[in-house]
Amino acid sequence: MFPKKVYYGLRFVLALAILPEGRLRGVAEIAENEDLPLKFLEAIAVILRKKGVVDVKRGAGGGYFLARPLKDITLYDLMSVLDEKMEKPIEKEGNNANIASAIFLQEVKDEYDEVLKTFTLDKLKAHYKEENDHIMYYI
């Protein structure tokens, strides 16, 4: 249902969210740790930076960090910049059946968008923490 670009974008943002305060992380390090394609992740990082989701500090000791708190970033924010199809308008032309179908689909899309706007990415971090709490370590 969700494009890989969105899934990888969530993993990228999560990798930044779990860093200790003030720490930065490079795309190559995240790609390696998350087993994600580097070139694809670099493109995602650039898009997210241009849209103000993440920021970057260049130079020695530099890397990416979240530009805003997770509670201020919604799934809609992420998807609207990473899923090109999401902003594509629904064509309302043709015969009456086409127009009625388009109107119906637009209503569904509008409702879907509203739902996505209710999910902030702090919930993603909470799910990650919950999953980590279930891991049992054996010596």
N, C-alpha and C positions, 0 to 999 in steps of 0.2 A: 504494500500500500504506500509506503514511504520510499522515496528514491534513496539510493546509497549515499548521495551527497548529503542528505539530511541526517541520515544515520551516522555517517562519518563526522559531520559537523557537530552533532551531539556529543560524540566521543571526544572530539577535540576540545569542546567547551568544558566537558567534565574533567578532562585531564588538567586543564587550567584551574578549574574550581577546587580541586582537591589539593592544590599546592599550598604550602604554608604561606602566611601573609608576607607579601613583599618578594616572593620568589617568582622567577620567570622560567619559561620553558621554551626551547626551540622546536620548530616543526619537525626536524629530523629526529629528535629524541622522542617526541610523541609518536611519530610514525613507526619508529622501531618498537617502542614499548607496547603500542596498540596493534601492531602488525597491520598497518594501513599503508597503502601506496603513497610514497612520499610526494610525487608530483601532484597527485589528486588532492592530498591534504594541503599542499602549498597553495593551490588554487582556492581551496575553501578558506584558508586563513586570510588570503588577500581579500576575498569577498566580504568576510566577516569584519575585517579591519575597516574597509571602505564604508560599511554600514554601521560602524560604531559599536559592534558587539564585543570585539577584542581590540587591543592596542598592542603596539610593539615598541620595544626599546632596542635601538640598534647599537651595534658595537660590542666590544668585549663585555661579557657578562649579561648581554642582552637576551631578549626572547619575547615571547607573547605573554600577555596577561589579560584578564577580563577588564573591559572598559567600564562595565557597570556591575552592580551586585546581581547575583543570580535571581533574586526576587523581583528584579526589574526587567528581566529578559523573559519573554514568553516564547512558547513553541511557535506561535504565529510569527514572531519576529524572526526566528531562525528559518522557518520554512519559507517565508515570503522572500527571503534573499537567496536561498539555496535551491528552491524548487521553481524553475522557470515557468512551469505549467500553472502554478498557483495564481499568478496574476494575469493569465491569459483570459481575455473576455469571452463570455459565452455568446456566440453569434445568435442574434434574434432576427432571423430573416427566413424567407421561404414561405411555404404554405402554413396554414393554421396549425397543423400538427407539429411542425418544426418550431414554430413560435411558442406554442403552449409548452412543449418539452423544454425549450430553452428557458422560459420563465420559471418553470418548475425547478430545473437544475440550478438556476441562479439563486433561487430561494434556499435550496439545500446547501449550496456553496457558502452563502452568506451565514447560515446557521453554523456550518462547519468552521468557518473562520472565527466566529464568536466563541465557539468551544475552545479552539486552539489558543485564543487570547486569554483564557482562564487558567491555562497550565503554565506556571512559571517554572524556570529551570532549577529553582531551589528544590523542587520536588525530585528532579533527576538526581541531584546530589544526595537527597534523603534515601532514595532507592539504592544508590551505590553504597551508602553507609550501612544500610540494612543488609545488603548482600554480603558485605565484608564482615559484619557481625556474625553471620551464619557460618563463616569459614572456621573449621576446626584445624588446629595445627597439632601435628603429632611429631614427636621426637624419636 
